[in-house]
Amino acid sequence: MDDVDFDELVASLTLREENTALKSYQNTVSVVCPACDDPFDDLVVCKENPTSLNISRQLDLCVGNVDDKTVIFTHKR
C-alpha cells in the first residue's frame, strides 16, 4: 500500500458509517482494490486495536495497513 495515495482513494468513496472503532466507505464508482486490482465493494478502516467486525455475509477480503491502521477491502461473492 506504500505506492497508493490513500487520501485520493478515500476521496472517491462514499462514507457509510463512522464510530470510535471504525470508518466504513462504499465504493460506488468501481475503484480497483490496490491488493488484487479488482473493484471492491466496501473499505473498512479500523481505528482501534483490536476492533471487532460483525460480518453477516460471505466476503472475500484484501487487507492492508495505512498510517498504523488496518484497512480491509471487501469483495462480495
Distance bins in CASP14 RR format, pairs under 12 A and 6 or more apart:
PFRMAT RR
TARGET T0000
AUTHOR 0000-0000-0000
RMODE 2
METHOD distances of the structure
MODEL  1
1 9 0 0 0 0 1 0 0 0 0 0 0
1 33 0 0 0 0 0 1 0 0 0 0 0
1 34 1 0 1 0 0 0 0 0 0 0 0
1 35 0 0 0 0 1 0 0 0 0 0 0
1 43 0 0 0 0 0 1 0 0 0 0 0
1 45 0 0 0 0 0 1 0 0 0 0 0
1 62 0 0 0 0 0 1 0 0 0 0 0
1 63 0 0 0 0 1 0 0 0 0 0 0
1 64 1 0 1 0 0 0 0 0 0 0 0
1 65 1 0 0 1 0 0 0 0 0 0 0
1 66 1 0 1 0 0 0 0 0 0 0 0
1 67 0 0 0 0 1 0 0 0 0 0 0
1 68 0 0 0 0 0 1 0 0 0 0 0
1 69 0 0 0 0 0 1 0 0 0 0 0
1 70 0 0 0 0 0 1 0 0 0 0 0
1 71 1 0 0 1 0 0 0 0 0 0 0
1 72 0 0 0 0 0 1 0 0 0 0 0
1 73 0 0 0 0 0 1 0 0 0 0 0
2 34 0 0 0 0 1 0 0 0 0 0 0
2 64 0 0 0 0 0 1 0 0 0 0 0
2 65 0 0 0 0 1 0 0 0 0 0 0
2 66 0 0 0 0 1 0 0 0 0 0 0
2 67 0 0 0 0 0 1 0 0 0 0 0
3 9 0 0 0 0 0 1 0 0 0 0 0
3 34 0 0 0 0 1 0 0 0 0 0 0
3 35 0 0 0 0 0 1 0 0 0 0 0
3 66 0 0 0 0 0 1 0 0 0 0 0
4 10 0 0 0 0 0 1 0 0 0 0 0
4 12 0 0 0 0 0 1 0 0 0 0 0
4 31 0 0 0 0 0 1 0 0 0 0 0
4 32 0 0 0 0 0 1 0 0 0 0 0
4 33 0 0 0 0 1 0 0 0 0 0 0
4 34 1 0 1 0 0 0 0 0 0 0 0
4 35 0 0 0 0 1 0 0 0 0 0 0
4 37 0 0 0 0 0 1 0 0 0 0 0
4 43 0 0 0 0 0 1 0 0 0 0 0
4 62 0 0 0 0 0 1 0 0 0 0 0
4 64 0 0 0 0 1 0 0 0 0 0 0
4 65 0 0 0 0 0 1 0 0 0 0 0
4 66 0 0 0 0 1 0 0 0 0 0 0
4 71 0 0 0 0 1 0 0 0 0 0 0
4 73 0 0 0 0 0 1 0 0 0 0 0
5 11 0 0 0 0 1 0 0 0 0 0 0
5 12 0 0 0 0 0 1 0 0 0 0 0
5 31 0 0 0 0 0 1 0 0 0 0 0
5 34 0 0 0 0 1 0 0 0 0 0 0
5 66 0 0 0 0 0 1 0 0 0 0 0
6 12 0 0 0 0 0 1 0 0 0 0 0
6 13 0 0 0 0 0 1 0 0 0 0 0
6 25 0 0 0 0 0 1 0 0 0 0 0
6 31 0 0 0 0 0 1 0 0 0 0 0
6 34 0 0 0 0 1 0 0 0 0 0 0
6 43 0 0 0 0 1 0 0 0 0 0 0
6 45 0 0 0 0 1 0 0 0 0 0 0
6 64 0 0 0 0 0 1 0 0 0 0 0
6 65 0 0 0 0 0 1 0 0 0 0 0
6 66 1 0 1 0 0 0 0 0 0 0 0
6 67 1 0 0 1 0 0 0 0 0 0 0
6 69 0 0 0 0 1 0 0 0 0 0 0
6 71 1 0 0 1 0 0 0 0 0 0 0
6 73 0 0 0 0 0 1 0 0 0 0 0
7 13 0 0 0 0 0 1 0 0 0 0 0
7 45 0 0 0 0 0 1 0 0 0 0 0
7 66 0 0 0 0 1 0 0 0 0 0 0
7 67 0 0 0 0 0 1 0 0 0 0 0
8 31 0 0 0 0 1 0 0 0 0 0 0
8 34 0 0 0 0 0 1 0 0 0 0 0
9 25 0 0 0 0 1 0 0 0 0 0 0
9 27 0 0 0 0 1 0 0 0 0 0 0
9 29 0 0 0 0 0 1 0 0 0 0 0
9 31 1 0 0 1 0 0 0 0 0 0 0
9 32 0 0 0 0 1 0 0 0 0 0 0
9 33 0 0 0 0 1 0 0 0 0 0 0
9 34 1 0 0 1 0 0 0 0 0 0 0
9 40 0 0 0 0 0 1 0 0 0 0 0
9 43 1 0 0 1 0 0 0 0 0 0 0
9 45 0 0 0 0 0 1 0 0 0 0 0
9 64 0 0 0 0 0 1 0 0 0 0 0
9 66 0 0 0 0 1 0 0 0 0 0 0
9 71 0 0 0 0 1 0 0 0 0 0 0
9 73 0 0 0 0 1 0 0 0 0 0 0
10 18 0 0 0 0 0 1 0 0 0 0 0
10 23 0 0 0 0 1 0 0 0 0 0 0
10 24 0 0 0 0 0 1 0 0 0 0 0
10 25 1 0 0 1 0 0 0 0 0 0 0
10 26 0 0 0 0 0 1 0 0 0 0 0
10 27 0 0 0 0 0 1 0 0 0 0 0
10 31 0 0 0 0 1 0 0 0 0 0 0
10 34 0 0 0 0 0 1 0 0 0 0 0
10 43 1 0 0 1 0 0 0 0 0 0 0
10 44 0 0 0 0 0 1 0 0 0 0 0
10 45 0 0 0 0 1 0 0 0 0 0 0
10 66 0 0 0 0 1 0 0 0 0 0 0
10 67 0 0 0 0 0 1 0 0 0 0 0
10 69 0 0 0 0 0 1 0 0 0 0 0
10 71 0 0 0 0 1 0 0 0 0 0 0
10 73 0 0 0 0 0 1 0 0 0 0 0
11 25 0 0 0 0 0 1 0 0 0 0 0
11 29 0 0 0 0 0 1 0 0 0 0 0
11 31 0 0 0 0 0 1 0 0 0 0 0
11 43 0 0 0 0 0 1 0 0 0 0 0
12 25 0 0 0 0 1 0 0 0 0 0 0
12 26 0 0 0 0 0 1 0 0 0 0 0
12 27 1 0 0 1 0 0 0 0 0 0 0
12 28 0 0 0 0 1 0 0 0 0 0 0
12 29 1 0 1 0 0 0 0 0 0 0 0
12 30 0 0 0 0 1 0 0 0 0 0 0
12 31 1 0 1 0 0 0 0 0 0 0 0
12 32 0 0 0 0 0 1 0 0 0 0 0
12 39 0 0 0 0 0 1 0 0 0 0 0
12 40 0 0 0 0 0 1 0 0 0 0 0
12 43 0 0 0 0 0 1 0 0 0 0 0
13 23 0 0 0 0 0 1 0 0 0 0 0
13 24 0 0 0 0 1 0 0 0 0 0 0
13 25 1 1 0 0 0 0 0 0 0 0 0
13 26 1 0 0 1 0 0 0 0 0 0 0
13 27 1 0 1 0 0 0 0 0 0 0 0
13 28 1 0 0 1 0 0 0 0 0 0 0
13 29 1 0 0 1 0 0 0 0 0 0 0
13 30 0 0 0 0 0 1 0 0 0 0 0
13 31 1 0 0 1 0 0 0 0 0 0 0
13 39 0 0 0 0 0 1 0 0 0 0 0
13 40 0 0 0 0 1 0 0 0 0 0 0
13 41 0 0 0 0 0 1 0 0 0 0 0
13 42 0 0 0 0 1 0 0 0 0 0 0
13 43 1 0 0 1 0 0 0 0 0 0 0
13 44 0 0 0 0 0 1 0 0 0 0 0
13 45 0 0 0 0 0 1 0 0 0 0 0
13 71 0 0 0 0 0 1 0 0 0 0 0
13 73 0 0 0 0 0 1 0 0 0 0 0
14 23 0 0 0 0 0 1 0 0 0 0 0
14 24 0 0 0 0 1 0 0 0 0 0 0
14 25 1 0 0 1 0 0 0 0 0 0 0
14 26 1 0 1 0 0 0 0 0 0 0 0
14 27 1 0 0 1 0 0 0 0 0 0 0
14 28 1 0 1 0 0 0 0 0 0 0 0
14 29 0 0 0 0 1 0 0 0 0 0 0
14 31 0 0 0 0 0 1 0 0 0 0 0
14 41 0 0 0 0 0 1 0 0 0 0 0
14 42 0 0 0 0 1 0 0 0 0 0 0
14 43 0 0 0 0 0 1 0 0 0 0 0
15 22 0 0 0 0 0 1 0 0 0 0 0
15 23 1 0 0 1 0 0 0 0 0 0 0
15 24 1 0 0 1 0 0 0 0 0 0 0
15 25 1 0 1 0 0 0 0 0 0 0 0
15 26 0 0 0 0 1 0 0 0 0 0 0
15 27 0 0 0 0 0 1 0 0 0 0 0
15 28 0 0 0 0 0 1 0 0 0 0 0
15 42 0 0 0 0 0 1 0 0 0 0 0
15 43 0 0 0 0 1 0 0 0 0 0 0
15 44 0 0 0 0 0 1 0 0 0 0 0
15 45 0 0 0 0 0 1 0 0 0 0 0
16 22 0 0 0 0 0 1 0 0 0 0 0
16 23 0 0 0 0 1 0 0 0 0 0 0
16 24 1 0 1 0 0 0 0 0 0 0 0
16 25 1 0 0 1 0 0 0 0 0 0 0
16 26 1 0 1 0 0 0 0 0 0 0 0
16 27 0 0 0 0 0 1 0 0 0 0 0
16 28 0 0 0 0 0 1 0 0 0 0 0
16 41 0 0 0 0 0 1 0 0 0 0 0
16 42 1 0 0 1 0 0 0 0 0 0 0
16 43 0 0 0 0 1 0 0 0 0 0 0
16 44 0 0 0 0 1 0 0 0 0 0 0
16 45 0 0 0 0 0 1 0 0 0 0 0
16 74 0 0 0 0 0 1 0 0 0 0 0
17 23 1 0 0 1 0 0 0 0 0 0 0
17 24 1 0 1 0 0 0 0 0 0 0 0
17 25 0 0 0 0 1 0 0 0 0 0 0
17 26 0 0 0 0 1 0 0 0 0 0 0
17 42 0 0 0 0 1 0 0 0 0 0 0
17 43 0 0 0 0 0 1 0 0 0 0 0
17 44 0 0 0 0 1 0 0 0 0 0 0
17 45 0 0 0 0 0 1 0 0 0 0 0
17 47 0 0 0 0 0 1 0 0 0 0 0
17 53 0 0 0 0 0 1 0 0 0 0 0
18 24 1 0 0 1 0 0 0 0 0 0 0
18 25 0 0 0 0 1 0 0 0 0 0 0
18 44 0 0 0 0 0 1 0 0 0 0 0
18 45 0 0 0 0 1 0 0 0 0 0 0
18 47 0 0 0 0 1 0 0 0 0 0 0
19 44 0 0 0 0 0 1 0 0 0 0 0
19 45 0 0 0 0 0 1 0 0 0 0 0
19 46 0 0 0 0 0 1 0 0 0 0 0
19 47 0 0 0 0 1 0 0 0 0 0 0
19 48 0 0 0 0 1 0 0 0 0 0 0
19 51 0 0 0 0 0 1 0 0 0 0 0
19 52 0 0 0 0 0 1 0 0 0 0 0
20 46 0 0 0 0 0 1 0 0 0 0 0
20 47 1 0 0 1 0 0 0 0 0 0 0
20 48 1 0 0 1 0 0 0 0 0 0 0
20 51 0 0 0 0 1 0 0 0 0 0 0
21 44 0 0 0 0 0 1 0 0 0 0 0
21 45 0 0 0 0 1 0 0 0 0 0 0
21 46 1 0 0 1 0 0 0 0 0 0 0
21 47 1 0 1 0 0 0 0 0 0 0 0
21 48 1 0 1 0 0 0 0 0 0 0 0
21 49 0 0 0 0 1 0 0 0 0 0 0
21 50 0 0 0 0 1 0 0 0 0 0 0
21 51 1 0 1 0 0 0 0 0 0 0 0
21 52 1 0 0 1 0 0 0 0 0 0 0
21 53 0 0 0 0 1 0 0 0 0 0 0
21 54 0 0 0 0 0 1 0 0 0 0 0
21 69 0 0 0 0 0 1 0 0 0 0 0
21 70 0 0 0 0 0 1 0 0 0 0 0
22 42 0 0 0 0 0 1 0 0 0 0 0
22 43 0 0 0 0 0 1 0 0 0 0 0
22 44 1 0 1 0 0 0 0 0 0 0 0
22 45 1 0 0 1 0 0 0 0 0 0 0
22 46 1 0 1 0 0 0 0 0 0 0 0
22 47 1 0 1 0 0 0 0 0 0 0 0
22 48 1 0 0 1 0 0 0 0 0 0 0
22 49 0 0 0 0 0 1 0 0 0 0 0
22 50 0 0 0 0 0 1 0 0 0 0 0
22 51 1 0 1 0 0 0 0 0 0 0 0
22 52 0 0 0 0 1 0 0 0 0 0 0
22 53 1 0 0 1 0 0 0 0 0 0 0
22 54 0 0 0 0 0 1 0 0 0 0 0
22 69 0 0 0 0 1 0 0 0 0 0 0
22 70 0 0 0 0 1 0 0 0 0 0 0
22 71 0 0 0 0 0 1 0 0 0 0 0
22 72 0 0 0 0 1 0 0 0 0 0 0
23 42 0 0 0 0 0 1 0 0 0 0 0
23 43 0 0 0 0 1 0 0 0 0 0 0
23 44 1 0 0 1 0 0 0 0 0 0 0
23 45 1 0 1 0 0 0 0 0 0 0 0
23 46 0 0 0 0 1 0 0 0 0 0 0
23 47 1 0 0 1 0 0 0 0 0 0 0
23 48 0 0 0 0 0 1 0 0 0 0 0
23 51 0 0 0 0 0 1 0 0 0 0 0
23 66 0 0 0 0 0 1 0 0 0 0 0
23 69 0 0 0 0 1 0 0 0 0 0 0
23 70 0 0 0 0 0 1 0 0 0 0 0
23 71 0 0 0 0 1 0 0 0 0 0 0
23 72 0 0 0 0 0 1 0 0 0 0 0
24 41 0 0 0 0 0 1 0 0 0 0 0
24 42 1 0 0 1 0 0 0 0 0 0 0
24 43 1 0 0 1 0 0 0 0 0 0 0
24 44 1 0 1 0 0 0 0 0 0 0 0
24 45 1 0 0 1 0 0 0 0 0 0 0
24 46 0 0 0 0 0 1 0 0 0 0 0
24 47 0 0 0 0 0 1 0 0 0 0 0
24 51 0 0 0 0 0 1 0 0 0 0 0
24 53 0 0 0 0 1 0 0 0 0 0 0
24 54 0 0 0 0 0 1 0 0 0 0 0
24 55 0 0 0 0 0 1 0 0 0 0 0
24 71 0 0 0 0 0 1 0 0 0 0 0
24 72 0 0 0 0 1 0 0 0 0 0 0
24 73 0 0 0 0 0 1 0 0 0 0 0
24 74 0 0 0 0 1 0 0 0 0 0 0
25 31 0 0 0 0 1 0 0 0 0 0 0
25 40 0 0 0 0 1 0 0 0 0 0 0
25 41 0 0 0 0 0 1 0 0 0 0 0
25 42 1 0 0 1 0 0 0 0 0 0 0
25 43 1 0 1 0 0 0 0 0 0 0 0
25 44 1 0 0 1 0 0 0 0 0 0 0
25 45 1 0 0 1 0 0 0 0 0 0 0
25 71 0 0 0 0 1 0 0 0 0 0 0
25 72 0 0 0 0 0 1 0 0 0 0 0
25 73 0 0 0 0 1 0 0 0 0 0 0
25 74 0 0 0 0 0 1 0 0 0 0 0
26 39 0 0 0 0 0 1 0 0 0 0 0
26 40 0 0 0 0 1 0 0 0 0 0 0
26 41 1 0 0 1 0 0 0 0 0 0 0
26 42 1 0 1 0 0 0 0 0 0 0 0
26 43 0 0 0 0 1 0 0 0 0 0 0
26 44 0 0 0 0 0 1 0 0 0 0 0
26 73 0 0 0 0 0 1 0 0 0 0 0
26 74 0 0 0 0 1 0 0 0 0 0 0
26 76 0 0 0 0 0 1 0 0 0 0 0
27 33 0 0 0 0 1 0 0 0 0 0 0
27 38 0 0 0 0 0 1 0 0 0 0 0
27 39 1 0 0 1 0 0 0 0 0 0 0
27 40 1 0 1 0 0 0 0 0 0 0 0
27 41 1 0 1 0 0 0 0 0 0 0 0
27 42 1 0 0 1 0 0 0 0 0 0 0
27 43 1 0 0 1 0 0 0 0 0 0 0
27 44 0 0 0 0 0 1 0 0 0 0 0
27 73 0 0 0 0 1 0 0 0 0 0 0
27 74 0 0 0 0 1 0 0 0 0 0 0
27 75 0 0 0 0 0 1 0 0 0 0 0
27 76 0 0 0 0 0 1 0 0 0 0 0
28 39 0 0 0 0 0 1 0 0 0 0 0
28 40 0 0 0 0 0 1 0 0 0 0 0
28 41 0 0 0 0 1 0 0 0 0 0 0
28 42 0 0 0 0 0 1 0 0 0 0 0
28 43 0 0 0 0 0 1 0 0 0 0 0
29 39 0 0 0 0 1 0 0 0 0 0 0
29 40 0 0 0 0 0 1 0 0 0 0 0
29 41 0 0 0 0 0 1 0 0 0 0 0
30 37 0 0 0 0 0 1 0 0 0 0 0
30 38 0 0 0 0 1 0 0 0 0 0 0
30 39 1 0 1 0 0 0 0 0 0 0 0
30 40 0 0 0 0 1 0 0 0 0 0 0
30 41 0 0 0 0 1 0 0 0 0 0 0
31 37 0 0 0 0 0 1 0 0 0 0 0
31 38 0 0 0 0 0 1 0 0 0 0 0
31 39 1 0 0 1 0 0 0 0 0 0 0
31 40 1 0 0 1 0 0 0 0 0 0 0
31 41 0 0 0 0 0 1 0 0 0 0 0
31 42 0 0 0 0 0 1 0 0 0 0 0
31 43 0 0 0 0 1 0 0 0 0 0 0
31 73 0 0 0 0 1 0 0 0 0 0 0
32 38 1 0 0 1 0 0 0 0 0 0 0
32 39 1 0 1 0 0 0 0 0 0 0 0
32 40 1 0 0 1 0 0 0 0 0 0 0
32 41 0 0 0 0 0 1 0 0 0 0 0
32 43 0 0 0 0 0 1 0 0 0 0 0
32 62 0 0 0 0 0 1 0 0 0 0 0
32 73 0 0 0 0 1 0 0 0 0 0 0
32 75 0 0 0 0 0 1 0 0 0 0 0
33 39 1 0 0 1 0 0 0 0 0 0 0
33 40 1 0 1 0 0 0 0 0 0 0 0
33 41 0 0 0 0 1 0 0 0 0 0 0
33 42 0 0 0 0 0 1 0 0 0 0 0
33 43 0 0 0 0 1 0 0 0 0 0 0
33 60 0 0 0 0 1 0 0 0 0 0 0
33 61 0 0 0 0 1 0 0 0 0 0 0
33 62 1 0 1 0 0 0 0 0 0 0 0
33 63 0 0 0 0 0 1 0 0 0 0 0
33 64 0 0 0 0 0 1 0 0 0 0 0
33 71 0 0 0 0 0 1 0 0 0 0 0
33 72 0 0 0 0 0 1 0 0 0 0 0
33 73 1 0 1 0 0 0 0 0 0 0 0
33 74 0 0 0 0 1 0 0 0 0 0 0
33 75 1 0 0 1 0 0 0 0 0 0 0
34 40 0 0 0 0 1 0 0 0 0 0 0
34 43 0 0 0 0 0 1 0 0 0 0 0
34 62 1 0 0 1 0 0 0 0 0 0 0
34 63 0 0 0 0 0 1 0 0 0 0 0
34 64 0 0 0 0 1 0 0 0 0 0 0
34 65 0 0 0 0 0 1 0 0 0 0 0
34 66 0 0 0 0 0 1 0 0 0 0 0
34 71 0 0 0 0 1 0 0 0 0 0 0
34 73 1 0 0 1 0 0 0 0 0 0 0
35 43 0 0 0 0 0 1 0 0 0 0 0
35 60 0 0 0 0 0 1 0 0 0 0 0
35 61 0 0 0 0 1 0 0 0 0 0 0
35 62 1 1 0 0 0 0 0 0 0 0 0
35 63 1 0 0 1 0 0 0 0 0 0 0
35 64 1 0 0 1 0 0 0 0 0 0 0
35 65 0 0 0 0 0 1 0 0 0 0 0
35 71 0 0 0 0 1 0 0 0 0 0 0
35 72 0 0 0 0 0 1 0 0 0 0 0
35 73 1 0 0 1 0 0 0 0 0 0 0
35 74 0 0 0 0 0 1 0 0 0 0 0
35 75 0 0 0 0 1 0 0 0 0 0 0
36 60 0 0 0 0 1 0 0 0 0 0 0
36 61 0 0 0 0 0 1 0 0 0 0 0
36 62 1 0 1 0 0 0 0 0 0 0 0
36 63 0 0 0 0 0 1 0 0 0 0 0
36 64 0 0 0 0 0 1 0 0 0 0 0
36 73 1 0 0 1 0 0 0 0 0 0 0
36 74 0 0 0 0 0 1 0 0 0 0 0
36 75 1 0 0 1 0 0 0 0 0 0 0
37 62 0 0 0 0 1 0 0 0 0 0 0
37 73 0 0 0 0 0 1 0 0 0 0 0
37 75 0 0 0 0 0 1 0 0 0 0 0
38 60 0 0 0 0 1 0 0 0 0 0 0
38 62 0 0 0 0 1 0 0 0 0 0 0
38 73 0 0 0 0 1 0 0 0 0 0 0
38 74 0 0 0 0 0 1 0 0 0 0 0
38 75 1 0 0 1 0 0 0 0 0 0 0
38 76 0 0 0 0 0 1 0 0 0 0 0
39 62 0 0 0 0 0 1 0 0 0 0 0
39 73 0 0 0 0 1 0 0 0 0 0 0
39 74 0 0 0 0 0 1 0 0 0 0 0
39 75 0 0 0 0 1 0 0 0 0 0 0
39 76 0 0 0 0 0 1 0 0 0 0 0
40 59 0 0 0 0 1 0 0 0 0 0 0
40 60 0 0 0 0 1 0 0 0 0 0 0
40 61 0 0 0 0 1 0 0 0 0 0 0
40 62 1 0 0 1 0 0 0 0 0 0 0
40 63 0 0 0 0 0 1 0 0 0 0 0
40 64 0 0 0 0 0 1 0 0 0 0 0
40 71 0 0 0 0 0 1 0 0 0 0 0
40 72 0 0 0 0 1 0 0 0 0 0 0
40 73 1 0 1 0 0 0 0 0 0 0 0
40 74 1 0 0 1 0 0 0 0 0 0 0
40 75 1 0 1 0 0 0 0 0 0 0 0
40 76 0 0 0 0 1 0 0 0 0 0 0
41 55 0 0 0 0 0 1 0 0 0 0 0
41 57 0 0 0 0 0 1 0 0 0 0 0
41 59 1 0 0 1 0 0 0 0 0 0 0
41 60 0 0 0 0 1 0 0 0 0 0 0
41 61 0 0 0 0 0 1 0 0 0 0 0
41 62 0 0 0 0 0 1 0 0 0 0 0
41 72 0 0 0 0 0 1 0 0 0 0 0
41 73 0 0 0 0 1 0 0 0 0 0 0
41 74 1 0 1 0 0 0 0 0 0 0 0
41 75 1 0 0 1 0 0 0 0 0 0 0
41 76 1 0 1 0 0 0 0 0 0 0 0
41 77 0 0 0 0 0 1 0 0 0 0 0
42 53 0 0 0 0 0 1 0 0 0 0 0
42 55 0 0 0 0 0 1 0 0 0 0 0
42 57 0 0 0 0 0 1 0 0 0 0 0
42 59 0 0 0 0 1 0 0 0 0 0 0
42 60 0 0 0 0 0 1 0 0 0 0 0
42 61 0 0 0 0 0 1 0 0 0 0 0
42 62 0 0 0 0 0 1 0 0 0 0 0
42 71 0 0 0 0 0 1 0 0 0 0 0
42 72 0 0 0 0 1 0 0 0 0 0 0
42 73 1 0 0 1 0 0 0 0 0 0 0
42 74 1 0 1 0 0 0 0 0 0 0 0
42 75 0 0 0 0 1 0 0 0 0 0 0
42 76 0 0 0 0 1 0 0 0 0 0 0
43 61 0 0 0 0 0 1 0 0 0 0 0
43 62 0 0 0 0 1 0 0 0 0 0 0
43 63 0 0 0 0 0 1 0 0 0 0 0
43 64 0 0 0 0 0 1 0 0 0 0 0
43 66 0 0 0 0 0 1 0 0 0 0 0
43 69 0 0 0 0 0 1 0 0 0 0 0
43 70 0 0 0 0 0 1 0 0 0 0 0
43 71 1 0 0 1 0 0 0 0 0 0 0
43 72 1 0 0 1 0 0 0 0 0 0 0
43 73 1 0 1 0 0 0 0 0 0 0 0
43 74 1 0 0 1 0 0 0 0 0 0 0
43 75 0 0 0 0 0 1 0 0 0 0 0
44 51 0 0 0 0 1 0 0 0 0 0 0
44 52 0 0 0 0 0 1 0 0 0 0 0
44 53 1 0 0 1 0 0 0 0 0 0 0
44 54 0 0 0 0 0 1 0 0 0 0 0
44 55 0 0 0 0 1 0 0 0 0 0 0
44 59 0 0 0 0 0 1 0 0 0 0 0
44 61 0 0 0 0 1 0 0 0 0 0 0
44 62 0 0 0 0 0 1 0 0 0 0 0
44 63 0 0 0 0 1 0 0 0 0 0 0
44 64 0 0 0 0 0 1 0 0 0 0 0
44 66 0 0 0 0 0 1 0 0 0 0 0
44 69 0 0 0 0 0 1 0 0 0 0 0
44 70 0 0 0 0 1 0 0 0 0 0 0
44 71 1 0 0 1 0 0 0 0 0 0 0
44 72 1 0 1 0 0 0 0 0 0 0 0
44 73 0 0 0 0 1 0 0 0 0 0 0
44 74 1 0 0 1 0 0 0 0 0 0 0
45 51 0 0 0 0 1 0 0 0 0 0 0
45 53 0 0 0 0 0 1 0 0 0 0 0
45 63 0 0 0 0 0 1 0 0 0 0 0
45 64 0 0 0 0 0 1 0 0 0 0 0
45 65 0 0 0 0 0 1 0 0 0 0 0
45 66 1 0 0 1 0 0 0 0 0 0 0
45 67 0 0 0 0 1 0 0 0 0 0 0
45 68 0 0 0 0 0 1 0 0 0 0 0
45 69 1 0 1 0 0 0 0 0 0 0 0
45 70 1 0 0 1 0 0 0 0 0 0 0
45 71 1 0 1 0 0 0 0 0 0 0 0
45 72 0 0 0 0 1 0 0 0 0 0 0
45 73 0 0 0 0 0 1 0 0 0 0 0
46 52 0 0 0 0 1 0 0 0 0 0 0
46 53 0 0 0 0 1 0 0 0 0 0 0
46 63 0 0 0 0 1 0 0 0 0 0 0
46 64 0 0 0 0 0 1 0 0 0 0 0
46 65 0 0 0 0 1 0 0 0 0 0 0
46 66 0 0 0 0 0 1 0 0 0 0 0
46 67 0 0 0 0 0 1 0 0 0 0 0
46 68 0 0 0 0 0 1 0 0 0 0 0
46 69 1 0 1 0 0 0 0 0 0 0 0
46 70 1 0 1 0 0 0 0 0 0 0 0
46 71 1 0 0 1 0 0 0 0 0 0 0
46 72 1 0 0 1 0 0 0 0 0 0 0
47 66 0 0 0 0 0 1 0 0 0 0 0
47 67 0 0 0 0 0 1 0 0 0 0 0
47 68 0 0 0 0 0 1 0 0 0 0 0
47 69 1 0 0 1 0 0 0 0 0 0 0
47 70 0 0 0 0 1 0 0 0 0 0 0
47 71 0 0 0 0 0 1 0 0 0 0 0
48 68 0 0 0 0 0 1 0 0 0 0 0
48 69 0 0 0 0 1 0 0 0 0 0 0
48 70 0 0 0 0 1 0 0 0 0 0 0
49 65 0 0 0 0 0 1 0 0 0 0 0
49 68 0 0 0 0 1 0 0 0 0 0 0
49 69 0 0 0 0 1 0 0 0 0 0 0
49 70 1 0 0 1 0 0 0 0 0 0 0
50 70 0 0 0 0 1 0 0 0 0 0 0
51 69 0 0 0 0 1 0 0 0 0 0 0
51 70 1 0 0 1 0 0 0 0 0 0 0
51 71 0 0 0 0 0 1 0 0 0 0 0
51 72 0 0 0 0 1 0 0 0 0 0 0
53 59 0 0 0 0 0 1 0 0 0 0 0
53 61 0 0 0 0 1 0 0 0 0 0 0
53 63 0 0 0 0 0 1 0 0 0 0 0
53 70 0 0 0 0 0 1 0 0 0 0 0
53 72 1 0 0 1 0 0 0 0 0 0 0
53 74 0 0 0 0 1 0 0 0 0 0 0
55 61 0 0 0 0 1 0 0 0 0 0 0
55 72 0 0 0 0 1 0 0 0 0 0 0
55 74 0 0 0 0 1 0 0 0 0 0 0
55 76 0 0 0 0 0 1 0 0 0 0 0
55 77 0 0 0 0 0 1 0 0 0 0 0
56 74 0 0 0 0 0 1 0 0 0 0 0
56 76 0 0 0 0 0 1 0 0 0 0 0
57 74 0 0 0 0 1 0 0 0 0 0 0
57 75 0 0 0 0 0 1 0 0 0 0 0
57 76 1 0 0 1 0 0 0 0 0 0 0
57 77 0 0 0 0 1 0 0 0 0 0 0
58 74 0 0 0 0 0 1 0 0 0 0 0
58 75 0 0 0 0 0 1 0 0 0 0 0
58 76 0 0 0 0 1 0 0 0 0 0 0
58 77 1 0 1 0 0 0 0 0 0 0 0
59 72 0 0 0 0 1 0 0 0 0 0 0
59 73 0 0 0 0 1 0 0 0 0 0 0
59 74 1 0 1 0 0 0 0 0 0 0 0
59 75 1 0 0 1 0 0 0 0 0 0 0
59 76 1 0 0 1 0 0 0 0 0 0 0
59 77 1 0 0 1 0 0 0 0 0 0 0
60 72 0 0 0 0 0 1 0 0 0 0 0
60 73 0 0 0 0 1 0 0 0 0 0 0
60 74 1 0 0 1 0 0 0 0 0 0 0
60 75 1 0 1 0 0 0 0 0 0 0 0
60 76 0 0 0 0 1 0 0 0 0 0 0
60 77 1 0 0 1 0 0 0 0 0 0 0
61 70 0 0 0 0 0 1 0 0 0 0 0
61 71 0 0 0 0 0 1 0 0 0 0 0
61 72 1 0 1 0 0 0 0 0 0 0 0
61 73 1 0 0 1 0 0 0 0 0 0 0
61 74 1 0 0 1 0 0 0 0 0 0 0
61 75 1 0 0 1 0 0 0 0 0 0 0
61 76 0 0 0 0 0 1 0 0 0 0 0
61 77 0 0 0 0 0 1 0 0 0 0 0
62 70 0 0 0 0 0 1 0 0 0 0 0
62 71 0 0 0 0 1 0 0 0 0 0 0
62 72 1 0 0 1 0 0 0 0 0 0 0
62 73 1 0 1 0 0 0 0 0 0 0 0
62 74 0 0 0 0 1 0 0 0 0 0 0
62 75 1 0 0 1 0 0 0 0 0 0 0
63 69 0 0 0 0 0 1 0 0 0 0 0
63 70 1 0 0 1 0 0 0 0 0 0 0
63 71 1 0 0 1 0 0 0 0 0 0 0
63 72 1 0 1 0 0 0 0 0 0 0 0
63 73 1 0 0 1 0 0 0 0 0 0 0
63 74 0 0 0 0 0 1 0 0 0 0 0
63 75 0 0 0 0 0 1 0 0 0 0 0
64 70 1 0 0 1 0 0 0 0 0 0 0
64 71 1 0 1 0 0 0 0 0 0 0 0
64 72 1 0 0 1 0 0 0 0 0 0 0
64 73 0 0 0 0 1 0 0 0 0 0 0
65 71 1 0 0 1 0 0 0 0 0 0 0
65 72 0 0 0 0 0 1 0 0 0 0 0
66 72 0 0 0 0 0 1 0 0 0 0 0
66 73 0 0 0 0 0 1 0 0 0 0 0
END
